[in-house]
Amino acid sequence: MTQLQTSESQGALHFAYWVPNVSGGLVVSTIEQRTHWGLDYNVRLAQAAERAGFDYALSQIRFTAGYGAEHQHESVSFSQALLHATTRLKVLAAILPGPWSPAVVAKQLATIDHISNGRIAINVVSGWFKGEFTAIGEPWLEHDERYRRSEEFIRALKGIWTQDSFTMRGDFYRFHNYTLSPKPVQQPHPEIFQGGSSRAARDMASRVSDWYFTNGNTPENLKAQIDDIRAKARENGHRVRIGVNAFVIARDTEEEAQQVLADIIKHAHVEAVHAFGDAVKQAGQASPEGQGNWATSTFEDLVQYNDGFRTNLIGTPAQIAERIIALKAVGVDLVLTGFLHFIEEVEYFGTKVLPLVRELEAAAATRQSRALEAA
Ligand SMILES: Cc1cc2nc3c(=O)[nH]c(=O)nc-3n(C[C@H](O)[C@H](O)[C@H](O)COP(=O)(O)O)c2cc1C
């Protein structure tokens, strides 16, 4: 068996990018970033990403400023605008249970699914930013309660999207004989992603989510997480695919790429990085096992919101393509990318890195079929 057969759900790798619908880009640094949180820039970016071969765009939900994100466009409406400007890209709207009810989301996304010919998806996020919840008068549940609510939220969405006369009596949500019409175009329903790495997040993924998104990490650490989730999912008769965050710095030489990383960290907004680190570590420590997405993040890691430097997609196109294949070998199905200068780097990635990844995937597939023939 070759390395590439280790995952139970391997096809061609998928690629997503973070939609910069929140100001300040994806690094907490005062370094120049040629990006913008507004619509015009994001439309051009979505079109460039689609041409470059990206499959998904992940929009973000933030209600308030904090740690360098002064302006934030709302996720569902922004996703819709990007869908209007593209033809193939799938766009993920991020939703926080609490501010949103599953009834509203199910209805809203079913309509967007029709308008976009089946290209909307959802990222259910469970919350890490207590100050944001307090600011909008939303109760802040303790860590595992947030995930218990998110799981019920996802079960409600699936029920509404797939059944007529849907009835549910949960601890957080209740439905009585409810029939949504029209149902979404995508069958059985739009894809459901989730973010988070704590025990509660993993357990939820192994029961209800189609996709599990995790923070950046090394292949070894990712393998431990993925094996754990997949083993549990198998016990539950559930299939979950895995996406990992990576901040990509692809340059013609390794020295240039490493210099960009050093410059990002040199210009880190120290106060904002510490404040962000305190908030997210507090969120993770609040889980019973005292862990979570950012449990072991260093100062340097926290300069990128979701530990994207740790995945180490920093170097030449050839180095990055090989490292992406190493991620696939431990079971990753999707690489979620972030960039310093979004449009130009998405284009570079599409021209220089993606073709190498596809070549390596094709070579591995050929080796695999030869080995099968010989067996
Ligand atoms: C890829 C990814 C995207 C996320 N997007 C958002 C977002 O848009 N808004 C938000 O409030 N939280 C977002 N989160 C945060 C998670 O939903 C979760 O609250 C956080 O990762 C802490 O999870 P944990 O307690 O399981 O470690 C995202 C997380 C990941 C991994």
The ligand as a Gaussian input file, in Angstrom:
#p B3LYP/6-31G(d) Opt

LIG

0 1
 C      -10.842000      27.336000       9.492000
 C      -11.518000      27.992000      10.662000
 C      -12.382000      29.054000      10.416000
 C      -13.004000      29.722000      11.471000
 N      -13.796000      30.804000      11.211000
 C      -14.341000      31.486000      12.235000
 C      -15.142000      32.662000      11.989000
 O      -15.334000      33.085000      10.854000
 N      -15.677000      33.301000      13.068000
 C      -15.478000      32.849000      14.361000
 O      -15.989000      33.474000      15.277000
 N      -14.735000      31.749000      14.605000
 C      -14.167000      31.069000      13.587000
 N      -13.407000      29.940000      13.852000
 C      -13.237000      29.526000      15.261000
 C      -13.869000      28.186000      15.616000
 O      -15.202000      28.067000      15.304000
 C      -13.692000      27.864000      17.101000
 O      -14.446000      28.724000      17.878000
 C      -12.264000      27.982000      17.513000
 O      -11.460000      27.348000      16.561000
 C      -12.020000      27.373000      18.893000
 O      -12.298000      26.018000      18.829000
 P      -11.912000      25.010000      19.991000
 O      -12.465000      25.554000      21.247000
 O      -12.550000      23.704000      19.577000
 O      -10.444000      24.902000      19.976000
 C      -12.784000      29.271000      12.806000
 C      -11.920000      28.182000      13.028000
 C      -11.288000      27.549000      11.982000
 C      -10.359000      26.393000      12.263000

